[in-house]
């Protein structure tokens, strides 16, 4: 019987980059010089998250109380971090094949379940590395949220890494790690590139058993979680990234999206999502700020008009640095403990946010690729990244002073 050979080449990242860059920065060319300055900033692990009170809303969706956003109520314990981003890669890994062949007989009909299994297997080939969970296990539980979220974070990692590679010209090193208690992760690091001094995009998928006491500390609304024999099975996963460009006119970006699930003794599952994306420029650029925030607002508005204003304020509060009296950057969105209005709708929102990472950031990178910068501007970038200087204060009327003004007084960008 004759067969059809289907040949496909994965060009998703390149196409995405080109489509989102064309209207924003025509004519910008790639940086050709290799800059050796390297900031020793390792990829951060996902950190503890604040407890936030959610209140009923007439829409039926619970929103955070802005009076407590980004703070922990007195006497309560902050949630311990379970997701970890993984150590920076030190050895080159392997990149999943971007080209694959699929054969199908013309007269045959593939059952739906087999088609779905094939779809998962083929999609896994486009990732930076095989997923943390065995592909056969993912196929067996393809309808479960843990599987769907793992596929999303693996896809997000691959899409963002390849978009950065397209701009930089370098390649990410891939390192897999395992957690003895269950699960593991995939760390992707690009270092000393032509555009990025250091870029890390990491995935972690962990599972095991929590004690009831640990579970209580992880919930902000005081739910009683009862396990079996004093233990609660859990799965937790997320994708996180920190990108440090060489050029001080290209901002740093952070993002992470995560999911946590606990199964109680009677089989009931408690779950929630969290995450966000925020921008940390060295110099204020109003056009960049508007583009970044508009992109996030569009993603939020697809799901609820109150998401962007609430989560933008939450981000400003959460990343406020008290001893400096300023925020980390110009903000973005941040949310946690999202478990409404339904699991499907919450997942759809997180998916929209994850798919916005490339179009909200890459046009800004491309726009400033060839911007000239002075040693003084590079020095200011290092100061802003954490190179502490006692009583450092830029002269009034300078671009550096303008940046501090925005950090000390967060503004509305849209």
C-alpha positions in Angstrom: 0.0 0.0 0.0 1.3 3.4 -0.9 2.3 5.7 1.9 2.6 9.4 2.4 5.8 10.8 4.0 5.1 13.9 6.0 8.2 16.0 6.5 8.2 18.9 8.8 10.8 21.3 10.1 10.3 23.0 13.4 10.7 26.7 12.8 8.4 27.9 15.5 10.9 30.0 17.4 12.3 31.8 14.3 8.8 32.5 12.9 7.6 33.8 16.3 10.6 36.2 16.6 10.3 37.5 13.1 6.5 38.1 13.4 6.8 40.0 16.7 9.8 42.0 15.7 8.8 43.3 12.3 6.3 46.0 13.4 8.4 47.1 16.3 12.0 47.4 15.1 12.5 47.3 11.3 16.0 47.4 10.1 17.8 46.5 13.3 20.8 44.2 12.7 22.4 41.7 14.9 25.3 42.7 17.2 28.5 41.2 15.7 31.0 42.1 18.4 31.7 39.7 21.3 31.7 41.5 24.6 33.5 39.7 27.4 32.1 41.5 30.4 30.3 38.8 32.5 28.1 39.5 35.5 28.3 36.6 37.9 24.6 36.4 38.5 23.4 32.8 38.7 19.9 31.8 37.7 17.7 32.2 40.8 15.6 29.5 42.3 11.9 30.1 42.7 11.6 31.9 46.0 9.0 31.9 48.8 5.7 33.6 47.9 3.6 36.0 49.9 0.3 35.1 51.5 -2.4 37.1 49.9 -6.1 37.4 51.0 -8.6 36.9 48.2 -12.1 38.4 48.4 -15.3 37.6 46.6 -16.1 39.7 43.5 -19.4 40.1 41.7 -17.9 38.4 38.7 -17.6 35.1 40.6 -13.8 35.3 40.4 -11.8 35.8 43.7 -9.4 38.6 43.5 -6.6 39.5 45.9 -7.1 42.2 48.5 -4.7 45.0 47.5 -4.3 45.9 51.1 -2.4 42.6 51.7 -0.9 42.0 48.3 2.8 41.3 48.5 2.8 41.1 52.3 2.6 38.4 54.9 0.0 38.9 57.6 1.5 39.2 61.2 1.8 35.8 62.8 1.5 33.8 59.6 4.2 31.8 57.9 5.3 32.6 54.4 5.0 29.7 51.9 8.1 27.7 51.5 9.4 27.2 48.0 9.0 23.8 46.6 9.8 24.5 42.9 13.5 24.9 42.2 15.0 26.2 39.0 18.1 24.0 39.2 21.8 24.9 39.2 23.4 26.6 36.2 24.5 24.2 33.6 28.2 23.3 33.5 28.1 20.7 30.7 26.6 20.8 27.3 23.4 18.8 27.0 21.5 17.9 24.0 18.8 19.8 22.0 15.8 17.9 20.9 15.7 17.3 17.2 13.9 20.0 15.3 13.2 17.8 12.3 11.1 14.7 12.3 9.4 12.3 9.9 6.0 10.7 10.3 4.6 8.0 8.1 0.9 7.2 7.7 -0.8 4.8 5.4 -3.4 6.5 3.1 -6.2 4.1 3.7 -5.7 3.6 7.4 -7.6 5.5 10.2 -5.7 6.1 13.4 -7.8 5.9 16.5 -8.2 9.2 18.4 -6.3 7.9 21.5 -3.4 6.8 19.4 -3.4 10.2 17.6 -3.2 11.9 21.0 -0.4 9.7 22.1 1.5 10.4 18.9 0.9 14.1 19.3 2.5 14.1 22.8 5.4 12.1 21.6 6.1 14.3 18.6 5.7 17.5 20.6 8.2 16.2 23.1 10.8 16.0 20.3 10.6 19.8 19.9 11.7 20.5 23.5 15.2 21.4 24.6 15.4 18.0 26.3 13.1 15.1 26.8 10.5 16.0 29.5 11.2 15.3 33.2 8.4 12.8 33.2 8.6 9.7 31.0 6.7 10.2 27.7 4.8 7.0 28.2 3.6 8.2 31.6 2.5 11.6 30.1 0.6 9.7 27.4 -1.2 7.5 30.0 -2.3 10.6 32.0 -2.7 13.1 29.2 -5.9 14.5 30.6 -4.5 15.3 34.1 -3.4 18.9 34.9 0.1 17.8 36.0 0.7 16.5 32.5 -0.8 19.5 30.7 1.2 21.9 32.8 4.4 20.0 32.3 3.9 20.1 28.6 3.3 23.9 28.8 6.4 24.7 30.8 8.6 22.5 28.5 7.1 24.3 25.5 7.6 27.7 27.0 11.3 26.8 27.8 11.9 25.7 24.3 10.2 28.6 22.6 12.0 31.2 24.7 15.4 29.6 24.4 15.2 29.3 20.6 14.0 32.9 20.3 17.0 34.0 22.3 19.3 31.8 20.2 17.9 33.4 17.1 18.9 36.8 18.3 22.2 36.0 20.0 23.6 33.4 17.6 24.8 31.2 20.5 23.4 28.0 21.8 22.0 27.0 25.2 23.8 24.3 27.2 21.3 21.9 28.6 21.8 20.1 31.9 19.3 17.6 33.5 19.2 17.0 37.2 17.3 14.6 39.4 15.7 14.9 42.8 16.3 11.9 45.0 12.8 12.2 46.6 11.1 12.3 43.2 11.3 14.3 40.0 14.0 16.6 38.6 14.6 19.4 36.2 16.2 20.8 33.1 18.5 23.8 33.2 19.3 25.7 30.0 22.1 28.3 30.1 23.5 30.6 27.5 26.7 32.4 28.7 29.0 35.1 27.2 27.0 35.4 24.1 27.0 38.3 21.6 23.9 39.8 23.1 23.4 38.1 26.5 26.0 37.9 29.2 24.0 35.2 30.9 20.6 33.8 30.2 19.0 31.0 32.1 15.6 29.2 31.4 14.9 26.4 33.8 12.2 23.8 34.3 11.5 21.7 37.4 9.0 19.0 38.0 9.0 17.4 41.5 6.7 15.1 43.4 6.6 13.2 46.7 4.8 13.4 50.0 4.3 16.5 52.2 3.6 16.3 55.9 0.3 17.9 56.9 2.1 20.6 58.8 4.1 21.5 55.7 1.0 21.6 53.6 -0.7 24.0 56.1 2.2 26.4 55.8 1.8 26.5 52.0 -1.8 27.6 51.9 -2.8 31.2 52.5 -6.5 30.7 53.2 -6.3 28.3 56.1 -7.7 25.2 54.4 -7.4 22.0 56.4 -5.7 19.4 54.4 -6.0 15.8 55.7 -3.6 13.2 54.4 -3.4 9.5 54.8 -1.0 8.3 57.6 0.0 11.9 58.1 1.3 12.4 54.5 -0.1 14.2 51.4 1.1 13.2 47.9 2.0 16.3 45.9 3.3 17.4 42.5 4.8 20.8 41.8 6.3 22.2 38.6 7.3 25.5 37.0 9.4 27.3 34.5 11.6 30.3 35.5 14.0 32.6 33.7 16.4 35.4 34.3 18.0 37.1 31.3 21.0 39.5 31.6 21.9 41.3 28.4 25.3 42.8 27.7 24.1 46.2 26.4 22.8 48.4 29.3 20.0 49.7 27.0 18.5 46.2 26.7 16.6 45.5 30.0 16.7 42.4 32.1 13.6 40.2 32.2 12.3 37.7 34.8 9.4 35.3 34.5 8.1 32.2 36.1 4.9 30.2 35.9 4.1 27.3 38.3 1.5 24.8 39.4 1.1 22.9 42.7 -1.3 20.0 43.5 -1.9 18.1 46.7 -4.0 15.0 47.0 -5.8 14.5 50.3 -6.5 11.1 52.0 -10.0 10.9 50.5 -8.7 11.5 46.9 -9.7 15.2 46.8 -7.1 17.4 45.1 -6.2 20.9 46.1 -4.4 22.9 43.4 -3.3 26.4 42.5 -1.3 28.4 40.0 1.2 31.2 40.4 3.6 33.3 38.4 4.4 36.5 36.6 6.6 38.4 34.2 8.5 41.7 35.0 11.0 44.0 33.3 14.1 45.5 34.9 15.7 48.2 32.7 18.9 50.1 33.4 17.5 53.2 31.7 13.9 54.4 31.4 12.4 54.0 27.9 8.7 54.9 27.8 8.1 53.1 24.5 9.6 49.9 25.8 7.5 50.2 29.0 4.3 50.7 27.1 5.0 47.8 24.8 5.8 45.4 27.6 2.8 46.3 29.8 0.4 46.5 26.8 1.4 42.9 25.8 0.7 41.6 29.4 -2.5 43.6 29.6 -3.7 42.0 26.3 -3.0 38.6 27.7 -4.9 39.3 30.9 -7.8 41.0 29.3 -8.6 37.8 27.4 -9.7 36.3 30.7 -10.8 39.2 32.9 -10.6 43.0 32.8 -9.5 43.1 36.5 -6.6 40.7 36.1 -4.1 43.3 34.7 -4.7 46.2 37.2 -4.8 43.8 40.2 -1.8 41.7 39.2 0.2 44.8 38.1 -0.2 46.3 41.6 0.6 43.0 43.2 3.9 42.9 41.2 4.9 46.4 42.3 4.3 45.5 45.9 5.9 42.1 45.8 9.2 43.3 44.2 9.5 46.4 46.4 12.9 46.6 48.1 12.3 48.3 51.5 16.0 49.1 52.4 16.3 50.9 49.0 12.9 52.4 49.0 12.4 51.3 45.4 11.0 48.5 43.2 13.2 46.0 41.3 12.2 47.4 37.9 9.2 48.8 36.1 7.0 45.8 37.1 4.7 43.6 35.1 2.3 41.2 36.6 2.5 38.8 39.5 -0.1 36.4 41.1 -0.3 33.5 43.4 -2.8 31.0 44.9 -4.9 31.3 41.7 -7.5 28.5 42.0 -10.6 30.1 40.5 -12.9 30.5 38.7 -12.1 26.9 37.6 -9.0 24.8 37.0 -9.5 24.9 33.2 -10.0 28.7 33.1 -7.0 29.3 35.5 -4.8 27.1 33.3 -6.0 28.9 30.2 -4.9 32.2 31.8 -1.5 30.9 32.7 -1.1 29.6 29.2 -1.9 33.0 27.7 0.7 34.6 30.0 3.4 32.0 29.1 2.8 32.5 25.4 3.2 36.3 25.9 6.8 36.1 27.1 8.5 36.1 23.6 6.4 38.9 22.0 6.6 41.2 25.1 10.4 41.0 25.4 12.1 40.1 22.1 11.0 43.3 20.2 12.7 45.3 22.9 15.9 43.3 22.6 15.9 43.7 18.8 15.2 47.4 19.0 18.3 48.1 21.1 20.8 45.6 19.7 23.0 48.2 18.1 22.6 51.0 20.7 26.0 52.5 21.6 26.9 52.7 25.2 29.7 54.3 27.3 31.8 52.8 30.1 29.8 54.9 32.5 26.5 53.5 31.3 27.9 49.9 31.6 29.1 50.8 35.1 25.6 52.0 36.0 24.2 48.7 34.7 26.4 46.8 37.1 25.4 49.0 40.0 21.7 48.3 39.2 22.3 44.6 39.1 23.6 44.5 42.6 27.1 45.8 42.8 26.7 47.6 46.0 28.2 51.1 46.4 27.7 53.0 49.7 25.5 56.1 49.4 25.5 55.9 45.6 23.3 58.6 44.2 23.4 59.8 40.6 23.4 63.6 39.9 20.0 65.2 39.4 18.8 65.7 35.9 20.7 62.6 34.5 19.2 59.6 32.9 20.3 57.5 35.9 18.4 59.8 38.2 15.3 59.5 36.0 15.5 55.7 36.4 15.6 56.0 40.1 12.6 58.3 40.1 10.5 55.6 38.3 11.7 52.9 40.6 10.8 54.9 43.7 7.5 56.0 42.3 5.9 53.2 40.2 3.9 54.5 37.3 1.1 53.4 35.1 2.3 52.4 31.6 -1.0 51.8 29.9 
